[in-house]
Amino acid sequence: MANETAFVDYNSDLIRKGWVKEGLVQNAHRSFWAAYTGSSGESVVYQKNMTGVKEGNNIIFDYDGYLTGEMALDREQAWGRGEGKRKFSSSLKIRRGRIPVNNGDKFNGKEIGDLSITEHSDSRRKLADLWSRHKDQAHFDSVQGRLDNLDNSHVYRPNNRATVGDLVAGDVMSYDFLLELNEKMLEGDGFAKGGKRMPLKPFAVQSGETIWNLLLDNTAFFQLKKDARFQDLVAQGDVRGMNNFLFKGQPIQIGQLMVSVAPIFFGTSTDRRAGKTKPEISGFRKLDEDGLYSGEVGFGASTKVIASRSVLLGAGALQYGMGMEPDYNLEFSPDHKITSESLLEVWFNVQKTQLLPETVDYDEARIGNLDYGVIAVDTYATVGV
């Protein structure tokens, strides 16, 4: 008699959730944003997991402010002049996302004790991989001001160009522009879009040094590598280094900016909500003067200026929430189960951090009602044809 304990019915929640967890863990390292993600506001991506939260419910992110009051000197009265403590918060509404896949006609979902069954393992792997790309693209779209049409509150452009349409061929990424960015970052001022604000909060690297990350669009990246002054300085600074930025494109630090390059987006999108994209490759999109992004219908029409949108990232730039535990579901066709579809179900959302002052904001170093940890950097890319 066969050992029936070797088989577990598909309807077992334990087995289905085990599949999902194993698949997601296997694909976690492939996420571009994994290295930026942590469980506090000190990371670029602040992640909260609330396993009891369903779609439509909110995850709350709380932030404490600091005191800025002046002193009472000598015999000046101090009583009654105490400053109120500042408190900031934001909420992230959880959404439910479902990703289906057609398994064809070989799927056997009755006895699944062996997780190496070809169709099961293949569906699990492919769904986990696609979920990772959806999640990554939501992060990219959020920092670039596309996700949910939440545009960037602050933007730098060369020569202080007011809009993308005002950019000209000379407005490219260069060493001098990097120095200007570093200076303006420290001042929290001088934006082409957006008023004076608190500088982005730097985040700490393993050495303990605090930096901001300048994540470049690929066109801006190659513009910088072609800049004559930048080439001279990097060549002198690292003549024989195997990881020389000019040759391998390894991240390079200039001032307090850690410069690296993002992958390029390939795919199409139907609207600007998370998950409403077919992400063949997750990455940065280009932006045209009409406000359309690559992958959208009408992007890059003839004679339209197209910009490279890079981003400066500080601590707490993004908020990423996971609600209920992901689930894996299977449904057979009504035609005697000749075919089937598998489905990965996730509860999640992503957004740029925008804080609501619970009491009062700061007078000059404002952080409320703006992008807390993201500043866009637009440079000229090309013209639509």
N, C-alpha and C positions, 0 to 999 in steps of 0.2 A: 504493500500500500504506500502510495506517495506521501511524503512528508508535507502535509498541508501548511505547516508553520513557515515554510519557505516562501509562501505567497501571501500578499496582503492586498485586500480589495482596494480598488482605486479610490473609493469613497473615504478612505482613512485620511483625516485631516493631518495626522502626524506625518504620514508619508509625503503628502502633497507639499506641506510646508517645508519638509526636509529637502525636497527637490529644489524648491525656490531658494532657500537659504544657501544650499550648496552652489547653485548656479550663480547667484548674485555675488557670493564671496569669490568664486573663481574669476568673475569678470570685474571685480572692484578695482584691481590693480590697473586695469586698462583705462580707467577714467582719468582724463587730463586733470580734473579738479581734485583728485584724491589727496595730492600733496598739499593742497591749500585748505583742506577741510579739517575742522576740529570741533570740540564740544563746548567752546566758549567764544566770546566776542573778540578774543585775541587772535583768532585765526581769520584768514581772509573770508572763508565760508564758515559761518556759524551754524552748525547742524544740531537740531533737536529731534529726538525720537520719542513720540508719544503713541504707544501701541494701542491705546484705547480710543483714539480719535478717528472718527469717520469723516467722509466728505461733507463739506458745509460747516464744519466746526473749525475753531481757530486755535492756533498755537501762539502763545504770548511770549514775546521777547522783552525782557526788562533791562534797562540800563541806568546806572547811577551817575549823576552829575557830580561835579566837584564845586567847592566853595570859592567865591571870588570877592567876598566882602572886604571893605577897608577896615583898618584898625582904629580903635579909639586910643588916642595918645594922651599921655600924662593924666590929667584929671577930667578929660572929656567923658561924658556919660556913655557907657556901653549898653546899659539895660534898655531893652526895647528897640535896639538897632541891629539885632541879630538877623542874619540873612537866612531866608528859607532854603531848605535843601531842594536841589533840583532832581527831578525824576523824569526819565524818558522811556517810552515803550513803543512797541509796534506789534501788530498781529498778522499772522499768516494763515489764510484760509486754505484748508486741505481740500484737494480735489481727488477724485478717483479716476485712475487711468487703466484702460484695458487694452492689451495688445494680443490679437488673435493670430494664429498661424494654421494653414491648411496642412494636415499631416499626410494627405494622400490616402491610399487604400491598404497600407501594410500595418497600420497601428493596432497593437494588441494591448488594450487597457484593462483586461480582466485580471490577469495574474502578473503582478509587477514586483515581485520580490527581488528580481534581478534588475538593478538600475542601469545595466549596460544595454538593455533592449534598445536597438538602434533608433527607432523613431522617438522614443521617450527622451533619451539622452540628447539626441540631435535637436528636438524641439526645445528642451530645457536650455541648452547651450545657446541656441539662436535667439530665443526670447530674452534671455539674460543679457546677451550682447546688444540687442536692439534697445532694451530698457536703458542700458548704460549710455548709449548714444543719445537717446531722448533726453535723459537727465543732463548729460553734458551740454547738449544744445540749448536747453533751457537756461543753464548757467551763462553760456556765451551770449545768448540773446538778451538776458537780463542786464549784464554789464554794458552791452552795446546800446541799450535804450530801446530795444525792440519789443521785448516780452510784455504782453498786455498793454502795449502802446504807452508804457511808462518811460518817456523820453529822459535823457540824462539832464540833470539840473545844472551841471557845470561842464563846460567844454573849453579846451584850449585849441587854438589854431595858429599857425605861423602868421606873423605880421598882423595878428589880432583880427583876422578875417571874420566878418560878422556871421556869415552863413557858409554852408558847403558850396553853394553856387558862386560865391565870391572867390573861392580858391583858384589859383593860377598855377601854371606848370612849375614855377619856382618855389612854391610852398610845400616843400618836401621835408622829410625827416633828416636831420643833420646833427653834427656834434654841437654846433652853436645853439640849435634849437633845444637839444637835451639840457644844456647848461641853463637856458632860459626857463625850461620846465622845472628844473631843480630849484631855481631861485623863486619862481612863482609858487611852487608847492609849499615852500617854507613860509611864504608871506600869506598864503591863502587868499590871493587877490590877483587881479590882472587877467581875468577870464574873458574870452570872446562871448561867452554866454554864462550868466550867473553872477551874483554879487559876492561881496566879501564873506568869508566863511572860516570856520576852523580848519586848519590844515588836516589832511588825512592822517589818521592815527597810524604810525608805522607799526610793523610787526617784527618780532624778533626771530632771527635765524639761529642755528645751532651754536654759533660762536658768541651769541649774546648781543651782537650788533643789531641795531634797528634800521630797517630799510622800508622803502616802498617798492612795489613791483610795477615796472612798465612793461605791459604785455602788448607787443607790437603785432599789428597786421602784417602779413607776409610782404606786401609791397613796401610798407614803411621800413621793414627790416632790411630789405635789399637796398633801399635808398640810403639807409645809414651805412651799410657796408661799402657802398660806392662813394661816399663822401670823402673827398681827398684829405681833409684835415683829420677826420676820424681814422682813416687808414694810416696816416703818418704816426699818430699818437699811439695807436694800438700796436703797430709794428715795433715802435721803440720800447713800448712797455712790456711786450712779450714776444721777443724775437724768435725764440725757438720752441716755445711752448706747444706741446702736442694738442692742447685744447684751445689754441688761439682762435679768438672770435671770428677773425677774418676768414679762417679756413673751415672751421667746424660749426660756427654759430653757437658755441656754448654760451650760456648766460654770462653777461659781463656787468660789473658794477661801475657806475659812473656817478660820483658823489654818493648820494643816498638812494639812487635809482638802480635797481637790479633789472637789467634789460634782458628780455627773452622774447621768443616768438611763438605765436599761437598757430595751430593748424588752420587750414582753410575749409570753409563749409562747402559741401557738395550735397545737393538735394533740392526739394521743392517744398513750398509751404502754402497752406490754404488760408490760414489766419494766424494771428499773433499770440495765441494761447499756447501754453506748454503742452507738448504732445501733438499739436496740429501741424507737424512737419514730417516729411519723409527724409530722415537724416542718413544719407548714404555715408557721409563723413561729417562728424561734428566739428565745428570751428567757427572762426570769425567770418562775418559777412561784410561785403562792401556796402556803402550807403551812397545814394545819388541825391542830387539837389532837390528832387521832389519828395524826399523822405522815404523812398522805397529801398528795400534791402535786397541783396542778391538772393535768388530763390523765390522771389515774389513776381507775379505777373506785372509786366511793364517796367521792370527795373532796367536802368541804363539805356533809356531811349536815346535816339540820335541827338548829338550835340550836348547832352546833359553831362554836367560835371559829376564825376564819381570820386568819392573820398575813401581813403583808408581810415577806418575808425579803430584806433588803438585805445587802450585804457590804462590809467594809473589806478592801482589797487592798494588800499590800506587795510588795516585790521577791521573786521566786521563789515566787509563790503557787501556780502550776500547773506541771506538767511535761507536755509534749506530745512524743510520739515518733512518727516516721515510719520504717517499716522498708523493705521492698523498694519499688522504684519502682511507682507505680500502673499498672494495665494496663487495656486496653479489649478486650472480647471480644464476638464475634457468633456467634449460633447460629440456623440456619434451622429452620423447622418440617419435620416428616417428610412433610408433604403437598406435595411438589414445590416446596418453598421459597416457598410463597405468603405466608407471614408470617415474621417473625424477631424475635428479642429481642437487645438490646444489654445489656452488663453492664460496670459500672465496678468494678474490684477494687482495694482499698487495704489497706495494712498499717499499723496505727496504734494508738495508745491515748492516753488523757488521764487525769490524776489530780491531786488536790491533793498538794502536796509535804508528805510526812511523813518526817522524817529518823530514821534509826537510828543511835544513837551507837556508833561502832566501839570507843571506849574508855570514856569517861565523859562525862556531861552536865554542864552548869553547875549550881551549887547553887540559885540563885534564878532567873536569867534562862534558864530552860529552853527548849530548842528541839527536843529529841528526843521522838519518839512523840506528836506533836501537829501540828495544822495550822500549818505554818511561816509561811505568808504570807496566811492568810485568817481573818477573824473575822466571824461572822454577826451581823446586827443585826435583831432582830424587833420590829415595831411592830404595833399593832392595825389590822386592815383592815375586817372585817365579821363577820357571823354567818351560817352557812349557813341556807338556807330550804328 
